Every structure is written in structure tokens, then in C-alpha cells.
Amino acid sequence: MGSLKLSADRGPLALRTTVQAGWRLAPVASFRQSVFWRQIRRNRLALVGGGVVLMMSLAALLAPLLAPFDPAAYDTKQILLPPSPTHWLGTDQIGRDVLSRMLFGARISMAVGFVSVGIAVVIGTLIGSLAGYYGGRVDELLMRFVDLMLNFPRLFLLLTLIALLRPSIWIIMVVIGMTGWMGLSRLVRGEILTLKSREFVLSARALGALDRRIMFRHILPNALVPVLVSAVLGVAGAILAESGLSFLGLGVQPPTPSWGNLLNDGRANIEIAWWLSIFPGLAILSTVLCYNLLGEGLRDALDPRLRQ
């Protein structure tokens, strides 16, 4: 109201200009949303990836309702049965239903992916923001720490930490999250370096806003696009890492099902029971691929520099 009154005091032309400027700025958010949805609809691979991810997430969430059998119940009279109308994906070496175990395994794999990526996003965003905003010695110290962490191959670091700790679902989540934040921190740092010299940040600083308010109110909301894309792509990497650890026997421990240990269970019987390895492998492949397609689609739709 204050700015409108000031414009009115200056004359009708200033008032009309102010109102017109406000009218032009009002639809900016809705315009950006429409551009985003238009770009997403044009990317059929992203739509397919998002649809498959949504279906798998719903299947994992509703696993207790969708599973035809108890995933832990076994029947020694139905060992290594091939896919049939009773057991759609067959049975394993002790007579457990593979479909039921895959549905409950999806819950574990998805949970590990989301929680570990959440941990990585928090750590990477915090370190990248501090390094980019304060610069100087803080930037140098934090980036050298990131470089040091990047010197360790992630797989060997995961194997070392898991070997030192007792494998459990929560340990797997924390370890994967704490070894996957380095790339995100560099990405956030680059965005912060670009944004902190923009006019709205300089204006907030000139008005005496605290660093905390500038960071969380003005800078970070404008740096969330690369964080979102990196998080979507990171879920695929976390699921793949958990599956690899479980396949090696260092991840989620039986009898709790996960796609990795289901794949490991089928390794010994792959010549006579192909379904034990094929279906978990296809689940891992399709999930990782669809998360990557969705992440690439979000990046293309949200980043105006990539639009044709």
C-alpha cells in the first residue's frame, strides 16, 4: 500500500505504471508452471519414467495388500516352481512366493533410496551453501574436504564402513547417504556463487538482513532446481548401491527381502530356476532406468538454458 500511495502522489501516470507492472508480474509463477508442464508433456521418456516410478512406489506402499502370500512363509512341497497362475513369478529354493518377496523387497529398496538421498541432500546442501556464500577460507577448507572425500572410491568406502559396522537397514541408509553428498555440494556451491551476486540478494543485504535470512529466504529457494534433479537421480544410485551391497551379502540381511539379496538367492540356481534372477534384475534395471529418465526430464523442463 505504501508503494501504491507514493506512486499516486507522483501523478496518474506513475500510478498507472505501477498497477500495470504489478499486473504483469502477477502471472509469472503460473507462467513458469505452465512452461514446466508443457516441457514435461513433450518428453515422452520422462512421462514413461515417472509413470513407472509412480506405479512401483504405489506397489511398494501397498505391498501388504497386493502380496498374494506371506513373504516369509515357505512350503517345502512347492520348491522352485516356475511362474504359474498360482505363483505368478514362481517360488524360490524353500518354497516362498517370489512376487510377494519382490513387493516387500521394493519397500526396502525404495526406503533406502529415499532416506539415503535425504541424508545426502541435507549434508551436500549445507556444505555447498556455506562454501559458496562465505567464500574465502571457509570455501577453501570445505572444498578441500570434498576433494578428499572424492579421492576415495565410493564402493570401497561403502564396503569398508559396512565391514566395520553391523549390517542393518538403518546403517545401510546412513552409510549410502554419507558417501553420496559430494557431487551435490559442488553443484549447490556453484549455484550459490551465481545467486549471491544477484540484485535481490544485494538489496536484502543493503537493507540489513541477516545472513541466515538471506540464505534460507532468498538464495536457497532459487537453488532448489538442481537439488531436486540431483535428488531424483540420486535415488536411482542409492537403490543400485543397496542392491549391490545386498548381492554381496553386506546389505540387508535375510530373511528380510530386498531386490539385491533376492538376486543373490537366485545365483546358485540360475541354470534351473531362471526366474529367481531375471525378475529381481529386471526390477532393479527398470527402476534405475526410469528414475534416470525422470531426472533428465525434470532437468530439461526446469533449466531454461536447455530448452530449444
TORKOL-4160 file (C-alpha; in steps of 0.2 Angstrom, whole numbers, padded with zeros to 4 digits, m for minus):
308
<pt num="1" X="0000" Y="0000" Z="0000"/>
<pt num="2" X="0014" Y="0012" Z="0004"/>
<pt num="3" X="0022" Y="0010" Z="m0014"/>
<pt num="4" X="0005" Y="0012" Z="m0022"/>
<pt num="5" X="0002" Y="0028" Z="m0012"/>
<pt num="6" X="0019" Y="0035" Z="m0016"/>
<pt num="7" X="0016" Y="0032" Z="m0035"/>
<pt num="8" X="m0001" Y="0041" Z="m0033"/>
<pt num="9" X="0007" Y="0056" Z="m0026"/>
<pt num="10" X="0018" Y="0057" Z="m0041"/>
<pt num="11" X="0003" Y="0058" Z="m0053"/>
<pt num="12" X="m0009" Y="0047" Z="m0063"/>
<pt num="13" X="0005" Y="0041" Z="m0075"/>
<pt num="14" X="0015" Y="0034" Z="m0061"/>
<pt num="15" X="0000" Y="0026" Z="m0053"/>
<pt num="16" X="m0005" Y="0018" Z="m0070"/>
<pt num="17" X="0013" Y="0012" Z="m0072"/>
<pt num="18" X="0014" Y="0004" Z="m0055"/>
<pt num="19" X="m0003" Y="m0005" Z="m0057"/>
<pt num="20" X="0002" Y="m0011" Z="m0074"/>
<pt num="21" X="0019" Y="m0018" Z="m0068"/>
<pt num="22" X="0010" Y="m0027" Z="m0054"/>
<pt num="23" X="m0002" Y="m0035" Z="m0066"/>
<pt num="24" X="0012" Y="m0040" Z="m0077"/>
<pt num="25" X="0022" Y="m0048" Z="m0063"/>
<pt num="26" X="0007" Y="m0057" Z="m0055"/>
<pt num="27" X="0006" Y="m0072" Z="m0068"/>
<pt num="28" X="0025" Y="m0075" Z="m0068"/>
<pt num="29" X="0023" Y="m0090" Z="m0056"/>
<pt num="30" X="0008" Y="m0098" Z="m0066"/>
<pt num="31" X="0018" Y="m0095" Z="m0082"/>
<pt num="32" X="0033" Y="m0104" Z="m0076"/>
<pt num="33" X="0022" Y="m0119" Z="m0070"/>
<pt num="34" X="0013" Y="m0119" Z="m0087"/>
<pt num="35" X="0030" Y="m0119" Z="m0096"/>
<pt num="36" X="0036" Y="m0133" Z="m0085"/>
<pt num="37" X="0021" Y="m0144" Z="m0088"/>
<pt num="38" X="0022" Y="m0141" Z="m0107"/>
<pt num="39" X="0040" Y="m0146" Z="m0107"/>
<pt num="40" X="0036" Y="m0162" Z="m0097"/>
<pt num="41" X="0022" Y="m0167" Z="m0108"/>
<pt num="42" X="0033" Y="m0166" Z="m0123"/>
<pt num="43" X="0046" Y="m0178" Z="m0116"/>
<pt num="44" X="0038" Y="m0195" Z="m0118"/>
<pt num="45" X="0053" Y="m0204" Z="m0110"/>
<pt num="46" X="0051" Y="m0193" Z="m0094"/>
<pt num="47" X="0032" Y="m0197" Z="m0093"/>
<pt num="48" X="0035" Y="m0216" Z="m0095"/>
<pt num="49" X="0049" Y="m0215" Z="m0082"/>
<pt num="50" X="0038" Y="m0205" Z="m0070"/>
<pt num="51" X="0023" Y="m0217" Z="m0073"/>
<pt num="52" X="0034" Y="m0232" Z="m0069"/>
<pt num="53" X="0041" Y="m0224" Z="m0054"/>
<pt num="54" X="0024" Y="m0220" Z="m0048"/>
<pt num="55" X="0017" Y="m0237" Z="m0050"/>
<pt num="56" X="0032" Y="m0245" Z="m0042"/>
<pt num="57" X="0030" Y="m0233" Z="m0027"/>
<pt num="58" X="0012" Y="m0237" Z="m0025"/>
<pt num="59" X="0016" Y="m0256" Z="m0026"/>
<pt num="60" X="0029" Y="m0254" Z="m0013"/>
<pt num="61" X="0017" Y="m0244" Z="m0002"/>
<pt num="62" X="0003" Y="m0256" Z="m0004"/>
<pt num="63" X="0013" Y="m0272" Z="m0003"/>
<pt num="64" X="0004" Y="m0279" Z="0012"/>
<pt num="65" X="m0012" Y="m0278" Z="0002"/>
<pt num="66" X="m0005" Y="m0283" Z="m0015"/>
<pt num="67" X="0006" Y="m0298" Z="m0010"/>
<pt num="68" X="m0004" Y="m0314" Z="m0013"/>
<pt num="69" X="0006" Y="m0324" Z="0001"/>
<pt num="70" X="0016" Y="m0320" Z="0016"/>
<pt num="71" X="0034" Y="m0316" Z="0010"/>
<pt num="72" X="0042" Y="m0326" Z="0024"/>
<pt num="73" X="0030" Y="m0342" Z="0023"/>
<pt num="74" X="0038" Y="m0357" Z="0015"/>
<pt num="75" X="0032" Y="m0373" Z="0008"/>
<pt num="76" X="0044" Y="m0387" Z="0005"/>
<pt num="77" X="0032" Y="m0395" Z="m0006"/>
<pt num="78" X="0032" Y="m0381" Z="m0018"/>
<pt num="79" X="0051" Y="m0378" Z="m0021"/>
<pt num="80" X="0057" Y="m0370" Z="m0037"/>
<pt num="81" X="0041" Y="m0369" Z="m0045"/>
<pt num="82" X="0041" Y="m0359" Z="m0062"/>
<pt num="83" X="0029" Y="m0345" Z="m0065"/>
<pt num="84" X="0011" Y="m0351" Z="m0064"/>
<pt num="85" X="m0007" Y="m0344" Z="m0061"/>
<pt num="86" X="m0004" Y="m0348" Z="m0043"/>
<pt num="87" X="0013" Y="m0341" Z="m0041"/>
<pt num="88" X="0015" Y="m0328" Z="m0054"/>
<pt num="89" X="0033" Y="m0326" Z="m0053"/>
<pt num="90" X="0037" Y="m0344" Z="m0046"/>
<pt num="91" X="0044" Y="m0349" Z="m0030"/>
<pt num="92" X="0062" Y="m0350" Z="m0023"/>
<pt num="93" X="0073" Y="m0363" Z="m0016"/>
<pt num="94" X="0062" Y="m0365" Z="0000"/>
<pt num="95" X="0045" Y="m0363" Z="m0007"/>
<pt num="96" X="0042" Y="m0344" Z="m0004"/>
<pt num="97" X="0032" Y="m0334" Z="m0017"/>
<pt num="98" X="0044" Y="m0323" Z="m0027"/>
<pt num="99" X="0031" Y="m0310" Z="m0031"/>
<pt num="100" X="0027" Y="m0307" Z="m0013"/>
<pt num="101" X="0045" Y="m0306" Z="m0008"/>
<pt num="102" X="0048" Y="m0294" Z="m0023"/>
<pt num="103" X="0034" Y="m0282" Z="m0017"/>
<pt num="104" X="0041" Y="m0282" Z="0001"/>
<pt num="105" X="0058" Y="m0280" Z="m0006"/>
<pt num="106" X="0053" Y="m0265" Z="m0016"/>
<pt num="107" X="0048" Y="m0256" Z="0001"/>
<pt num="108" X="0066" Y="m0259" Z="0007"/>
<pt num="109" X="0074" Y="m0254" Z="m0009"/>
<pt num="110" X="0063" Y="m0238" Z="m0010"/>
<pt num="111" X="0065" Y="m0234" Z="0008"/>
<pt num="112" X="0084" Y="m0235" Z="0007"/>
<pt num="113" X="0084" Y="m0224" Z="m0009"/>
<pt num="114" X="0073" Y="m0210" Z="m0002"/>
<pt num="115" X="0081" Y="m0209" Z="0016"/>
<pt num="116" X="0099" Y="m0210" Z="0010"/>
<pt num="117" X="0096" Y="m0197" Z="m0003"/>
<pt num="118" X="0088" Y="m0186" Z="0010"/>
<pt num="119" X="0103" Y="m0188" Z="0021"/>
<pt num="120" X="0115" Y="m0184" Z="0006"/>
<pt num="121" X="0104" Y="m0168" Z="0001"/>
<pt num="122" X="0105" Y="m0161" Z="0019"/>
<pt num="123" X="0124" Y="m0163" Z="0020"/>
<pt num="124" X="0128" Y="m0158" Z="0002"/>
<pt num="125" X="0116" Y="m0143" Z="0003"/>
<pt num="126" X="0123" Y="m0137" Z="0020"/>
<pt num="127" X="0141" Y="m0139" Z="0015"/>
<pt num="128" X="0139" Y="m0131" Z="m0003"/>
<pt num="129" X="0129" Y="m0117" Z="0004"/>
<pt num="130" X="0142" Y="m0112" Z="0017"/>
<pt num="131" X="0156" Y="m0114" Z="0005"/>
<pt num="132" X="0148" Y="m0103" Z="m0009"/>
<pt num="133" X="0140" Y="m0090" Z="0002"/>
<pt num="134" X="0155" Y="m0086" Z="0013"/>
<pt num="135" X="0169" Y="m0090" Z="0001"/>
<pt num="136" X="0187" Y="m0087" Z="0006"/>
<pt num="137" X="0195" Y="m0098" Z="0019"/>
<pt num="138" X="0178" Y="m0107" Z="0023"/>
<pt num="139" X="0176" Y="m0111" Z="0004"/>
<pt num="140" X="0194" Y="m0117" Z="0003"/>
<pt num="141" X="0193" Y="m0128" Z="0018"/>
<pt num="142" X="0176" Y="m0136" Z="0014"/>
<pt num="143" X="0180" Y="m0139" Z="m0004"/>
<pt num="144" X="0197" Y="m0147" Z="0000"/>
<pt num="145" X="0187" Y="m0159" Z="0012"/>
<pt num="146" X="0175" Y="m0163" Z="m0003"/>
<pt num="147" X="0190" Y="m0166" Z="m0014"/>
<pt num="148" X="0197" Y="m0178" Z="0000"/>
<pt num="149" X="0181" Y="m0187" Z="0001"/>
<pt num="150" X="0180" Y="m0189" Z="m0018"/>
<pt num="151" X="0198" Y="m0197" Z="m0018"/>
<pt num="152" X="0190" Y="m0212" Z="m0010"/>
<pt num="153" X="0181" Y="m0224" Z="m0022"/>
<pt num="154" X="0163" Y="m0225" Z="m0016"/>
<pt num="155" X="0161" Y="m0243" Z="m0017"/>
<pt num="156" X="0177" Y="m0247" Z="m0007"/>
<pt num="157" X="0172" Y="m0234" Z="0006"/>
<pt num="158" X="0155" Y="m0242" Z="0007"/>
<pt num="159" X="0162" Y="m0259" Z="0009"/>
<pt num="160" X="0174" Y="m0253" Z="0022"/>
<pt num="161" X="0161" Y="m0244" Z="0033"/>
<pt num="162" X="0149" Y="m0259" Z="0031"/>
<pt num="163" X="0163" Y="m0271" Z="0036"/>
<pt num="164" X="0166" Y="m0261" Z="0052"/>
<pt num="165" X="0148" Y="m0259" Z="0057"/>
<pt num="166" X="0135" Y="m0272" Z="0059"/>
<pt num="167" X="0124" Y="m0273" Z="0043"/>
<pt num="168" X="0106" Y="m0267" Z="0046"/>
<pt num="169" X="0094" Y="m0257" Z="0036"/>
<pt num="170" X="0097" Y="m0241" Z="0045"/>
<pt num="171" X="0116" Y="m0242" Z="0044"/>
<pt num="172" X="0114" Y="m0245" Z="0025"/>
<pt num="173" X="0104" Y="m0229" Z="0023"/>
<pt num="174" X="0116" Y="m0219" Z="0034"/>
<pt num="175" X="0131" Y="m0225" Z="0025"/>
<pt num="176" X="0125" Y="m0223" Z="0007"/>
<pt num="177" X="0119" Y="m0206" Z="0012"/>
<pt num="178" X="0135" Y="m0200" Z="0020"/>
<pt num="179" X="0145" Y="m0206" Z="0005"/>
<pt num="180" X="0134" Y="m0198" Z="m0009"/>
<pt num="181" X="0134" Y="m0180" Z="m0005"/>
<pt num="182" X="0150" Y="m0173" Z="m0013"/>
<pt num="183" X="0144" Y="m0170" Z="m0030"/>
<pt num="184" X="0128" Y="m0161" Z="m0024"/>
<pt num="185" X="0139" Y="m0150" Z="m0013"/>
<pt num="186" X="0149" Y="m0144" Z="m0028"/>
<pt num="187" X="0133" Y="m0141" Z="m0038"/>
<pt num="188" X="0125" Y="m0131" Z="m0024"/>
<pt num="189" X="0141" Y="m0121" Z="m0021"/>
<pt num="190" X="0141" Y="m0116" Z="m0040"/>
<pt num="191" X="0123" Y="m0110" Z="m0039"/>
<pt num="192" X="0126" Y="m0100" Z="m0023"/>
<pt num="193" X="0141" Y="m0092" Z="m0031"/>
<pt num="194" X="0130" Y="m0086" Z="m0045"/>
<pt num="195" X="0115" Y="m0081" Z="m0035"/>
<pt num="196" X="0124" Y="m0071" Z="m0021"/>
<pt num="197" X="0129" Y="m0058" Z="m0033"/>
<pt num="198" X="0111" Y="m0055" Z="m0040"/>
<pt num="199" X="0102" Y="m0039" Z="m0037"/>
<pt num="200" X="0088" Y="m0046" Z="m0025"/>
<pt num="201" X="0102" Y="m0053" Z="m0013"/>
<pt num="202" X="0112" Y="m0037" Z="m0014"/>
<pt num="203" X="0096" Y="m0027" Z="m0010"/>
<pt num="204" X="0092" Y="m0039" Z="0005"/>
<pt num="205" X="0110" Y="m0036" Z="0012"/>
<pt num="206" X="0109" Y="m0017" Z="0010"/>
<pt num="207" X="0093" Y="m0017" Z="0020"/>
<pt num="208" X="0102" Y="m0026" Z="0034"/>
<pt num="209" X="0095" Y="m0044" Z="0033"/>
<pt num="210" X="0105" Y="m0057" Z="0042"/>
<pt num="211" X="0115" Y="m0070" Z="0033"/>
<pt num="212" X="0103" Y="m0083" Z="0039"/>
<pt num="213" X="0088" Y="m0074" Z="0032"/>
<pt num="214" X="0097" Y="m0071" Z="0015"/>
<pt num="215" X="0102" Y="m0089" Z="0014"/>
<pt num="216" X="0086" Y="m0098" Z="0018"/>
<pt num="217" X="0074" Y="m0085" Z="0012"/>
<pt num="218" X="0082" Y="m0078" Z="m0004"/>
<pt num="219" X="0096" Y="m0089" Z="m0010"/>
<pt num="220" X="0091" Y="m0107" Z="m0006"/>
<pt num="221" X="0074" Y="m0107" Z="m0014"/>
<pt num="222" X="0081" Y="m0101" Z="m0030"/>
<pt num="223" X="0094" Y="m0115" Z="m0030"/>
<pt num="224" X="0082" Y="m0130" Z="m0027"/>
<pt num="225" X="0080" Y="m0134" Z="m0045"/>
<pt num="226" X="0097" Y="m0143" Z="m0047"/>
<pt num="227" X="0095" Y="m0150" Z="m0029"/>
<pt num="228" X="0078" Y="m0158" Z="m0035"/>
<pt num="229" X="0086" Y="m0165" Z="m0051"/>
<pt num="230" X="0101" Y="m0172" Z="m0042"/>
<pt num="231" X="0090" Y="m0180" Z="m0028"/>
<pt num="232" X="0079" Y="m0189" Z="m0041"/>
<pt num="233" X="0095" Y="m0196" Z="m0050"/>
<pt num="234" X="0102" Y="m0200" Z="m0033"/>
<pt num="235" X="0088" Y="m0211" Z="m0028"/>
<pt num="236" X="0092" Y="m0222" Z="m0043"/>
<pt num="237" X="0111" Y="m0223" Z="m0037"/>
<pt num="238" X="0106" Y="m0227" Z="m0020"/>
<pt num="239" X="0094" Y="m0241" Z="m0025"/>
<pt num="240" X="0108" Y="m0248" Z="m0036"/>
<pt num="241" X="0121" Y="m0246" Z="m0022"/>
<pt num="242" X="0110" Y="m0255" Z="m0009"/>
<pt num="243" X="0106" Y="m0269" Z="m0022"/>
<pt num="244" X="0125" Y="m0271" Z="m0025"/>
<pt num="245" X="0129" Y="m0272" Z="m0006"/>
<pt num="246" X="0114" Y="m0284" Z="m0003"/>
<pt num="247" X="0120" Y="m0295" Z="m0018"/>
<pt num="248" X="0137" Y="m0296" Z="m0010"/>
<pt num="249" X="0129" Y="m0301" Z="0007"/>
<pt num="250" X="0134" Y="m0284" Z="0015"/>
<pt num="251" X="0117" Y="m0276" Z="0014"/>
<pt num="252" X="0100" Y="m0280" Z="0020"/>
<pt num="253" X="0101" Y="m0297" Z="0028"/>
<pt num="254" X="0090" Y="m0312" Z="0025"/>
<pt num="255" X="0076" Y="m0316" Z="0029"/>
<pt num="256" X="0071" Y="m0298" Z="0026"/>
<pt num="257" X="0069" Y="m0297" Z="0007"/>
<pt num="258" X="0077" Y="m0284" Z="m0004"/>
<pt num="259" X="0080" Y="m0284" Z="m0023"/>
<pt num="260" X="0099" Y="m0287" Z="m0020"/>
<pt num="261" X="0098" Y="m0302" Z="m0009"/>
<pt num="262" X="0084" Y="m0309" Z="m0020"/>
<pt num="263" X="0096" Y="m0308" Z="m0034"/>
<pt num="264" X="0109" Y="m0316" Z="m0024"/>
<pt num="265" X="0097" Y="m0330" Z="m0019"/>
<pt num="266" X="0094" Y="m0334" Z="m0037"/>
<pt num="267" X="0113" Y="m0335" Z="m0042"/>
<pt num="268" X="0115" Y="m0353" Z="m0036"/>
<pt num="269" X="0100" Y="m0359" Z="m0046"/>
<pt num="270" X="0101" Y="m0349" Z="m0061"/>
<pt num="271" X="0103" Y="m0364" Z="m0073"/>
<pt num="272" X="0087" Y="m0372" Z="m0066"/>
<pt num="273" X="0077" Y="m0358" Z="m0059"/>
<pt num="274" X="0080" Y="m0343" Z="m0071"/>
<pt num="275" X="0065" Y="m0333" Z="m0063"/>
<pt num="276" X="0074" Y="m0331" Z="m0047"/>
<pt num="277" X="0087" Y="m0319" Z="m0055"/>
<pt num="278" X="0078" Y="m0312" Z="m0070"/>
<pt num="279" X="0063" Y="m0304" Z="m0061"/>
<pt num="280" X="0073" Y="m0295" Z="m0047"/>
<pt num="281" X="0086" Y="m0290" Z="m0060"/>
<pt num="282" X="0073" Y="m0283" Z="m0071"/>
<pt num="283" X="0065" Y="m0273" Z="m0056"/>
<pt num="284" X="0082" Y="m0265" Z="m0052"/>
<pt num="285" X="0085" Y="m0261" Z="m0071"/>
<pt num="286" X="0068" Y="m0254" Z="m0074"/>
<pt num="287" X="0068" Y="m0244" Z="m0058"/>
<pt num="288" X="0085" Y="m0236" Z="m0060"/>
<pt num="289" X="0082" Y="m0233" Z="m0078"/>
<pt num="290" X="0065" Y="m0224" Z="m0075"/>
<pt num="291" X="0072" Y="m0213" Z="m0061"/>
<pt num="292" X="0086" Y="m0208" Z="m0073"/>
<pt num="293" X="0073" Y="m0204" Z="m0087"/>
<pt num="294" X="0063" Y="m0194" Z="m0074"/>
<pt num="295" X="0078" Y="m0184" Z="m0068"/>
<pt num="296" X="0084" Y="m0180" Z="m0085"/>
<pt num="297" X="0066" Y="m0174" Z="m0090"/>
<pt num="298" X="0065" Y="m0163" Z="m0074"/>
<pt num="299" X="0082" Y="m0156" Z="m0078"/>
<pt num="300" X="0077" Y="m0152" Z="m0096"/>
<pt num="301" X="0060" Y="m0144" Z="m0091"/>
<pt num="302" X="0066" Y="m0134" Z="m0076"/>
<pt num="303" X="0083" Y="m0127" Z="m0083"/>
<pt num="304" X="0078" Y="m0114" Z="m0096"/>
<pt num="305" X="0096" Y="m0115" Z="m0103"/>
<pt num="306" X="0092" Y="m0132" Z="m0110"/>
<pt num="307" X="0076" Y="m0128" Z="m0119"/>
<pt num="308" X="0077" Y="m0127" Z="m0138"/>
